[in-house]
Amino acid sequence: MNNLFLRIKENYLLFILLWMATLLIFSYSWVPGGLDVDSCNYAVVAKEVLRSGNWLKMYDPVYGGVFYYHFPLCIWVTAFLFKLFGVSAFTAKLFSMTSAVALVGVLYYFGKMLKNQWVGFFAGFSFLITNHIIRLSRQCRMDIPVSLFIALAIFSFILAQRRNRIYYLLFGLFTFLAIFTKDVNGLFALAIVGAYLLARLRFKELIQPLFILGLLTAAAPLLLWIWLDQNTLFYTWFHQNFMHLYKSPGFNVPWYYYIWAIFTKYGYLLPLAAYGAYLGIKEAHKNKTYEFYLLVIWVIIFPLAFSFGSQKLHYFILPIYPAAALMAGLAFDKIIKDSLKPKIASAFKYLLIISSIIMLAFPIKVQSKRFIKTVRMAPLMDKILEQAAQYRFISYNQDKASLLFYSEELSRIEFTRDIRYLDEVLADPQAGLVFCYLSQEDFSKIGSATRQNCKVLLEYKDRLMTVNRACPEVTVILP
């Protein structure tokens, strides 16, 4: 009993941190909806994997071809979660949400290893209040999982330096998982470590047997996957994830985009992270703990490398924020007096208790605003579609991915932005049964003769589901 009490006391800060992360990330995540466009796309592919059983050469119903945009780890995990718990927005988010909570725990141990438990505690807290972290955690995306695996890879590398070279195997494993999660981003674990070893002139470490074995651990499963997929996707994957980022003509953004993004989206924590970097470098020179340089390289290398690409989006550099949070943790630990730190932890504890009680006793009906019309209409669409043996379903100028994900009946959708084509299909007597999902405004643009033959089956706000001919007698108007 005493041993249990001591363990709880030793991990007191970790419990508070994980409690905080779970509350912030998982609260109301079970509410239907909430997935953004990319999340719906990835969730639809995972749903198709589960439906078809094709775990290799995965089909993308949104684009109507083989899915080659990213390596498949997130898709596979999401499909497996769908198999275990059913297809829902919550299960689609589950891998990312659990990765975020795990990453907060990793940052605690990372900070504790670098300095002390308070650095870890403040690092985890800084990460949670970083712009977009909570929002992106609650999506079916790869940004948070790849950040977790990069952090674990760097953490394992430091353990290999401080404790035992056997940790190089874990470094290789987590590097593989990072690459298999989000391609180019995952490669930065190797780039960070390589730059650190070169900066410290530790060339012998590059030929250390366990380090080489770690590199093989990172590369071998990737090569195996490419071989299992019979090399059919490698060229398109390479073109999409390397050449597209470098040459994409669709993004005309300045070279300083990431500097601007860091100042505008992270400005409130940037002074703390900068001060923490100074403290880390000072600590490295004083105590010969040069692993602090890894944090500096970590936060610099992402925006520097991605600045050379034509395509720039702020979440491409999201994996720098765990390192920035560790720097902020160092700053918090230095600034806040030791006598105040336990009081801050207690304040967090009581705040979490009160927040948890409020959530349980007074549940708030939070309604997601993302694709709310599709979320509300999809179950009723399914009831209508179940009554039709054969049909075509056309989405006119509406998001295809959200329809495919939230509908249990639809596995294929025809998408068009050509109003004349839609008019021709709906007016064609040989077309068979054609359902259409579109806005009221777009429906009014169809020829009057075609509109007279069409029947509105489902209506919600400005969205309609229509059919071109006699169909099961169902008309629903949602409030």
C-alpha positions as CSV (number, residue, x, y, z in Angstrom):
1,M,0.0,0.0,0.0
2,N,2.8,2.4,0.9
3,N,4.6,1.5,-2.4
4,L,1.4,2.4,-4.3
5,F,1.1,5.7,-2.5
6,L,4.7,6.5,-3.3
7,R,4.2,5.8,-6.9
8,I,1.1,8.0,-7.1
9,K,3.0,10.8,-5.3
10,E,5.9,10.4,-7.7
11,N,3.7,10.6,-10.7
12,Y,1.3,13.2,-9.4
13,L,2.3,15.8,-12.0
14,L,2.0,13.2,-14.8
15,F,-1.6,12.3,-13.6
16,I,-2.6,15.9,-13.6
17,L,-1.1,16.4,-17.1
18,L,-2.8,13.4,-18.6
19,W,-6.1,14.2,-16.9
20,M,-5.9,17.7,-18.4
21,A,-5.0,16.3,-21.9
22,T,-7.8,13.8,-21.8
23,L,-10.4,16.3,-20.7
24,L,-9.4,18.9,-23.4
25,I,-9.0,16.5,-26.2
26,F,-11.8,13.9,-25.6
27,S,-14.5,16.2,-24.3
28,Y,-17.6,16.1,-26.5
29,S,-15.6,14.3,-29.2
30,W,-18.4,11.7,-29.5
31,V,-20.8,14.4,-30.9
32,P,-21.5,13.4,-34.6
33,G,-19.6,15.4,-37.1
34,G,-16.6,17.6,-36.6
35,L,-14.4,16.1,-39.2
36,D,-12.7,18.6,-41.7
37,V,-12.3,17.9,-45.4
38,D,-9.0,16.0,-45.2
39,S,-10.3,14.0,-42.3
40,C,-13.4,12.9,-44.2
41,N,-11.1,11.9,-47.2
42,Y,-8.9,9.7,-45.0
43,A,-11.8,8.2,-43.1
44,V,-13.6,7.3,-46.3
45,V,-10.5,5.4,-47.5
46,A,-10.3,3.6,-44.2
47,K,-14.0,2.8,-44.5
48,E,-13.4,1.4,-48.0
49,V,-10.5,-0.7,-46.7
50,L,-12.9,-2.2,-44.1
51,R,-15.6,-2.7,-46.7
52,S,-13.5,-4.2,-49.4
53,G,-10.8,-6.0,-47.4
54,N,-8.1,-4.5,-49.6
55,W,-5.4,-3.4,-47.2
56,L,-2.9,-3.1,-50.1
57,K,-3.6,-1.0,-53.2
58,M,-6.2,0.9,-51.2
59,Y,-9.0,2.4,-53.2
60,D,-10.0,6.1,-52.7
61,P,-13.7,6.5,-53.5
62,V,-13.4,10.3,-53.3
63,Y,-10.9,10.6,-56.2
64,G,-11.9,7.3,-57.9
65,G,-8.5,5.7,-57.9
66,V,-5.8,4.1,-55.9
67,F,-4.9,6.0,-52.7
68,Y,-1.2,7.0,-53.0
69,Y,-1.0,10.3,-51.2
70,H,0.5,9.0,-48.0
71,F,1.9,5.8,-46.5
72,P,-0.9,3.8,-45.1
73,L,-0.4,3.5,-41.3
74,C,-3.1,6.0,-40.3
75,I,-5.5,4.5,-42.8
76,W,-4.8,1.0,-41.5
77,V,-5.2,1.9,-37.9
78,T,-8.4,3.8,-38.5
79,A,-9.8,0.9,-40.5
80,F,-8.9,-1.5,-37.6
81,L,-10.7,0.9,-35.2
82,F,-13.7,0.9,-37.4
83,K,-13.7,-2.9,-37.3
84,L,-13.5,-3.0,-33.5
85,F,-15.8,-0.1,-32.6
86,G,-17.9,0.6,-35.7
87,V,-17.7,3.4,-38.2
88,S,-18.3,6.8,-36.6
89,A,-16.7,10.3,-36.4
90,F,-15.5,9.4,-32.9
91,T,-13.6,6.2,-34.0
92,A,-12.2,8.2,-37.0
93,K,-10.7,10.7,-34.5
94,L,-9.5,8.1,-32.0
95,F,-6.0,7.4,-33.3
96,S,-5.2,11.1,-33.4
97,M,-6.7,11.9,-30.0
98,T,-4.9,9.0,-28.2
99,S,-1.7,10.0,-30.0
100,A,-2.1,13.6,-28.6
101,V,-2.6,12.3,-25.0
102,A,0.4,10.0,-25.4
103,L,2.5,12.8,-26.8
104,V,1.7,14.9,-23.7
105,G,3.0,12.0,-21.6
106,V,6.1,11.6,-23.7
107,L,6.8,15.3,-23.3
108,Y,6.6,14.9,-19.5
109,Y,9.2,12.1,-19.5
110,F,11.3,14.0,-22.1
111,G,11.4,17.1,-19.9
112,K,12.1,15.0,-16.8
113,M,15.0,13.4,-18.5
114,L,16.5,16.7,-19.8
115,K,16.1,18.5,-16.5
116,N,13.3,17.7,-14.0
117,Q,9.7,16.7,-13.7
118,W,8.6,20.4,-13.6
119,V,10.1,20.9,-17.1
120,G,8.1,17.9,-18.3
121,F,4.9,19.2,-16.7
122,F,5.2,22.7,-18.1
123,A,6.2,21.3,-21.5
124,G,3.1,19.2,-21.6
125,F,0.9,22.1,-20.6
126,S,2.6,24.4,-23.2
127,F,1.9,21.8,-25.9
128,L,-1.8,21.6,-25.0
129,I,-2.2,25.4,-25.2
130,T,-0.4,25.6,-28.5
131,N,-2.6,27.0,-31.3
132,H,-4.3,24.2,-33.4
133,I,-3.1,21.3,-31.3
134,I,-6.5,20.5,-29.7
135,R,-8.4,21.1,-32.9
136,L,-6.1,19.0,-35.0
137,S,-6.0,16.3,-32.4
138,R,-9.8,15.9,-32.9
139,Q,-9.4,15.0,-36.6
140,C,-8.7,12.0,-38.6
141,R,-5.4,13.3,-39.7
142,M,-1.7,12.3,-39.6
143,D,-0.1,15.5,-38.1
144,I,-0.4,14.5,-34.4
145,P,0.6,10.9,-34.8
146,V,3.7,11.8,-36.8
147,S,4.6,14.3,-34.2
148,L,4.3,11.6,-31.5
149,F,6.6,9.2,-33.4
150,I,9.2,11.9,-34.2
151,A,9.3,12.8,-30.5
152,L,9.6,9.2,-29.5
153,A,12.4,8.7,-32.0
154,I,14.4,11.7,-30.7
155,F,13.7,10.6,-27.1
156,S,15.1,7.1,-27.9
157,F,18.1,8.6,-29.6
158,I,18.9,10.6,-26.4
159,L,18.4,7.4,-24.3
160,A,20.9,5.7,-26.6
161,Q,23.4,8.5,-25.9
162,R,22.9,8.5,-22.1
163,R,22.1,4.9,-21.2
164,N,22.6,2.2,-23.8
165,R,23.1,2.0,-27.5
166,I,20.4,-0.7,-27.7
167,Y,17.9,2.2,-27.8
168,Y,19.0,2.9,-31.3
169,L,16.7,0.0,-32.3
170,L,13.8,1.9,-30.8
171,F,15.0,5.0,-32.6
172,G,14.8,3.0,-35.8
173,L,11.3,1.6,-35.0
174,F,9.8,5.0,-34.2
175,T,11.5,6.6,-37.3
176,F,9.8,3.9,-39.4
177,L,6.5,4.6,-37.8
178,A,6.9,8.3,-38.4
179,I,7.7,7.8,-42.1
180,F,4.9,5.3,-42.5
181,T,2.5,7.8,-40.9
182,K,3.3,10.9,-42.9
183,D,6.1,10.3,-45.4
184,V,8.3,13.4,-45.7
185,N,7.6,14.6,-42.2
186,G,8.7,11.3,-40.8
187,L,12.1,11.6,-42.5
188,F,12.9,14.6,-40.3
189,A,13.7,12.3,-37.4
190,L,16.7,11.1,-39.4
191,A,17.5,14.6,-40.5
192,I,17.5,16.0,-37.0
193,V,19.8,13.3,-35.6
194,G,22.1,13.4,-38.7
195,A,22.5,17.2,-38.3
196,Y,23.2,16.8,-34.6
197,L,25.9,14.2,-35.1
198,L,27.5,16.2,-37.9
199,A,27.4,19.4,-35.9
200,R,29.2,17.6,-33.0
201,L,31.6,15.9,-35.4
202,R,30.6,12.5,-34.1
203,F,31.2,10.6,-37.4
204,K,32.1,7.4,-35.7
205,E,28.5,7.2,-34.3
206,L,27.2,7.0,-37.9
207,I,29.0,3.6,-38.4
208,Q,28.1,2.3,-34.9
209,P,26.7,-1.2,-35.5
210,L,23.5,-0.7,-33.4
211,F,23.0,2.7,-35.1
212,I,23.2,1.1,-38.5
213,L,20.8,-1.7,-37.3
214,G,18.4,1.1,-36.2
215,L,18.6,2.6,-39.7
216,L,17.8,-0.8,-41.2
217,T,14.9,-1.1,-38.7
218,A,13.6,2.2,-40.1
219,A,14.1,1.3,-43.8
220,A,13.3,-2.5,-44.1
221,P,9.6,-2.4,-43.4
222,L,9.2,0.5,-45.9
223,L,11.0,-1.5,-48.6
224,L,8.9,-4.6,-47.7
225,W,5.7,-2.6,-48.1
226,I,6.8,-1.3,-51.5
227,W,7.6,-4.8,-52.6
228,L,4.3,-6.2,-51.3
229,D,2.5,-3.5,-53.3
230,Q,4.5,-4.6,-56.3
231,N,6.1,-1.2,-56.8
232,T,2.9,0.1,-58.5
233,L,2.5,3.1,-56.2
234,F,6.1,4.2,-55.7
235,Y,6.4,6.6,-58.6
236,T,3.0,8.3,-57.9
237,W,3.7,8.4,-54.1
238,F,7.2,9.9,-54.7
239,H,5.8,12.4,-57.1
240,Q,2.9,13.4,-54.8
241,N,5.0,13.7,-51.6
242,F,8.3,15.1,-52.9
243,M,8.0,16.6,-56.3
244,H,4.5,18.0,-55.6
245,L,5.6,19.8,-52.5
246,Y,8.6,21.1,-54.3
247,K,7.0,22.2,-57.6
248,S,3.3,22.6,-56.9
249,P,2.2,25.6,-59.0
250,G,-1.1,25.9,-57.2
251,F,0.4,27.6,-54.1
252,N,1.9,31.0,-54.7
253,V,3.2,31.9,-51.2
254,P,6.4,33.8,-50.2
255,W,9.5,32.1,-48.8
256,Y,9.0,33.6,-45.4
257,Y,5.5,32.0,-45.0
258,Y,6.6,29.8,-42.1
259,I,8.3,32.7,-40.2
260,W,5.0,34.5,-40.5
261,A,3.0,31.4,-39.4
262,I,5.2,30.9,-36.3
263,F,4.8,34.6,-35.3
264,T,1.1,34.7,-35.9
265,K,0.0,31.3,-34.6
266,Y,2.7,30.8,-31.9
267,G,3.6,34.4,-31.0
268,Y,2.2,34.2,-27.4
269,L,4.5,31.3,-26.5
270,L,7.4,32.3,-28.8
271,P,9.3,34.4,-26.2
272,L,9.2,31.6,-23.7
273,A,10.4,29.1,-26.3
274,A,13.2,31.4,-27.3
275,Y,14.2,31.9,-23.7
276,G,14.1,28.2,-23.1
277,A,16.4,27.6,-26.1
278,Y,18.9,30.0,-24.5
279,L,18.6,28.1,-21.2
280,G,19.1,24.8,-23.0
281,I,22.2,26.0,-24.9
282,K,23.6,27.4,-21.6
283,E,22.9,24.1,-19.9
284,A,24.6,22.2,-22.7
285,H,27.8,24.2,-22.3
286,K,27.8,24.1,-18.5
287,N,27.1,20.4,-18.0
288,K,28.2,19.0,-21.3
289,T,24.6,17.8,-22.0
290,Y,24.7,18.5,-25.7
291,E,21.4,16.8,-26.4
292,F,19.8,20.2,-25.8
293,Y,21.1,21.1,-29.3
294,L,18.6,18.5,-30.7
295,L,15.7,20.8,-29.6
296,V,17.2,23.8,-31.4
297,I,17.9,21.7,-34.6
298,W,14.4,20.2,-34.3
299,V,12.6,23.6,-34.3
300,I,14.8,25.1,-37.1
301,I,15.0,22.2,-39.6
302,F,11.2,21.9,-40.4
303,P,10.4,25.5,-41.4
304,L,13.8,25.8,-43.1
305,A,13.4,22.7,-45.3
306,F,9.7,23.3,-46.1
307,S,10.4,26.9,-47.1
308,F,12.1,25.5,-50.3
309,G,8.8,24.0,-51.4
310,S,6.2,25.7,-53.5
311,Q,3.3,24.2,-51.4
312,K,3.3,25.7,-47.9
313,L,0.6,25.1,-45.2
314,H,1.1,25.9,-41.6
315,Y,0.4,22.4,-40.3
316,F,3.3,21.0,-42.3
317,I,5.6,22.2,-39.5
318,L,3.4,21.1,-36.7
319,P,6.0,18.5,-35.5
320,I,8.2,21.4,-34.3
321,Y,5.8,22.2,-31.5
322,P,6.8,19.4,-29.1
323,A,10.3,20.7,-29.2
324,A,9.1,24.3,-28.8
325,A,7.0,23.1,-25.8
326,L,10.1,21.5,-24.2
327,M,11.9,24.8,-24.6
328,A,8.9,26.7,-23.1
329,G,9.0,24.1,-20.2
330,L,12.6,25.0,-19.5
331,A,11.6,28.7,-19.4
332,F,8.6,28.1,-17.1
333,D,10.8,26.1,-14.8
334,K,13.3,28.9,-14.6
335,I,10.8,31.8,-14.2
336,I,8.4,30.3,-11.7
337,K,9.6,30.1,-8.1
338,D,9.9,26.6,-6.6
339,S,7.6,27.5,-3.8
340,L,4.8,28.4,-6.3
341,K,5.0,25.3,-8.4
342,P,3.1,22.9,-6.1
343,K,0.4,25.6,-5.7
344,I,0.1,25.8,-9.5
345,A,-0.3,22.0,-9.7
346,S,-2.9,22.0,-7.0
347,A,-4.8,24.8,-8.8
348,F,-4.8,22.7,-11.9
349,K,-6.0,19.7,-10.0
350,Y,-9.0,21.5,-8.4
351,L,-9.8,23.2,-11.7
352,L,-9.9,19.8,-13.4
353,I,-12.1,18.3,-10.7
354,I,-14.6,21.1,-11.1
355,S,-14.5,20.9,-14.9
356,S,-15.1,17.2,-14.8
357,I,-18.0,17.5,-12.4
358,I,-19.6,20.2,-14.6
359,M,-19.2,18.1,-17.7
360,L,-20.8,15.0,-16.1
361,A,-23.6,16.9,-14.2
362,F,-24.5,19.4,-16.8
363,P,-23.8,17.9,-20.3
364,I,-23.8,20.5,-23.0
365,K,-25.3,19.7,-26.4
366,V,-22.4,20.8,-28.5
367,Q,-23.2,20.7,-32.2
368,S,-20.4,20.6,-34.8
369,K,-20.7,23.1,-37.6
370,R,-18.6,21.1,-40.1
371,F,-20.8,19.5,-42.7
372,I,-23.8,19.8,-40.3
373,K,-26.3,19.5,-43.2
374,T,-24.7,16.2,-44.4
375,V,-24.5,14.9,-40.9
376,R,-28.2,15.5,-40.3
377,M,-29.4,14.3,-43.7
378,A,-27.3,11.2,-44.2
379,P,-29.2,8.8,-41.9
380,L,-32.5,9.7,-43.7
381,M,-30.8,9.5,-47.1
382,D,-29.8,5.9,-46.2
383,K,-33.4,5.0,-45.4
384,I,-34.5,6.2,-48.7
385,L,-31.7,4.6,-50.7
386,E,-32.3,1.3,-49.0
387,Q,-35.7,1.1,-50.8
388,A,-34.1,1.4,-54.2
389,A,-32.3,-1.6,-55.6
390,Q,-30.3,0.1,-58.4
391,Y,-29.7,3.8,-58.7
392,R,-27.2,6.5,-59.5
393,F,-26.3,9.2,-56.9
394,I,-25.0,12.5,-58.1
395,S,-23.6,15.2,-55.9
396,Y,-23.8,18.6,-57.6
397,N,-21.3,21.1,-56.2
398,Q,-21.3,19.5,-52.7
399,D,-18.6,17.8,-50.7
400,K,-18.2,14.2,-51.8
401,A,-16.0,12.9,-49.0
402,S,-18.4,13.9,-46.2
403,L,-21.3,12.3,-48.0
404,L,-19.4,9.0,-48.5
405,F,-18.3,9.0,-44.8
406,Y,-21.5,9.9,-43.0
407,S,-23.7,7.7,-45.3
408,E,-23.8,4.0,-44.5
409,E,-25.5,3.2,-47.8
410,L,-23.3,5.1,-50.3
411,S,-19.9,3.7,-51.4
412,R,-19.7,5.4,-54.8
413,I,-20.9,8.9,-55.8
414,E,-20.8,10.7,-59.1
415,F,-19.7,14.3,-58.7
416,T,-20.2,17.1,-61.1
417,R,-20.1,20.9,-61.4
418,D,-21.7,21.0,-64.8
419,I,-25.3,22.1,-64.5
420,R,-26.0,21.2,-68.2
421,Y,-24.8,17.6,-67.7
422,L,-26.9,17.3,-64.5
423,D,-30.0,18.6,-66.4
424,E,-29.4,16.1,-69.2
425,V,-29.1,13.1,-66.9
426,L,-32.2,14.0,-64.9
427,A,-34.2,14.6,-68.0
428,D,-33.0,11.4,-69.8
429,P,-35.8,8.8,-69.9
430,Q,-33.2,6.0,-70.3
431,A,-31.2,7.2,-67.3
432,G,-32.8,4.9,-64.7
433,L,-33.3,6.0,-61.1
434,V,-31.1,9.1,-60.3
435,F,-30.8,10.7,-56.9
436,C,-29.2,14.1,-56.6
437,Y,-27.8,16.0,-53.6
438,L,-27.6,19.8,-54.2
439,S,-28.5,23.2,-52.9
440,Q,-31.9,24.8,-53.5
441,E,-30.3,27.6,-55.4
442,D,-28.6,25.1,-57.8
443,F,-31.8,23.1,-58.1
444,S,-33.5,26.3,-59.4
445,K,-30.9,26.5,-62.2
446,I,-32.1,23.3,-63.7
447,G,-34.5,23.5,-66.6
448,S,-38.2,24.0,-65.6
449,A,-39.3,20.9,-67.4
450,T,-36.7,18.8,-65.6
451,R,-37.6,20.3,-62.3
452,Q,-41.3,19.4,-62.8
453,N,-40.4,15.8,-63.3
454,C,-38.1,15.7,-60.3
455,K,-39.3,15.1,-56.8
456,V,-37.8,16.5,-53.6
457,L,-37.4,13.7,-51.1
458,L,-35.4,15.3,-48.4
459,E,-35.0,18.9,-47.4
460,Y,-32.8,20.5,-44.7
461,K,-32.2,24.3,-44.7
462,D,-30.9,25.0,-48.2
463,R,-30.0,21.3,-49.1
464,L,-32.1,19.0,-51.1
465,M,-32.1,15.3,-52.0
466,T,-34.1,14.8,-55.2
467,V,-35.0,11.9,-57.5
468,N,-35.8,12.1,-61.2
469,R,-38.8,9.8,-61.3
470,A,-41.2,7.7,-59.3
471,C,-39.6,6.5,-56.1
472,P,-40.7,5.2,-52.7
473,E,-43.2,7.7,-51.3
474,V,-40.9,9.5,-48.8
475,T,-40.7,13.2,-48.2
476,V,-38.9,14.6,-45.2
477,I,-38.4,18.2,-44.2
478,L,-36.0,18.5,-41.3
479,P,-36.6,21.5,-38.9
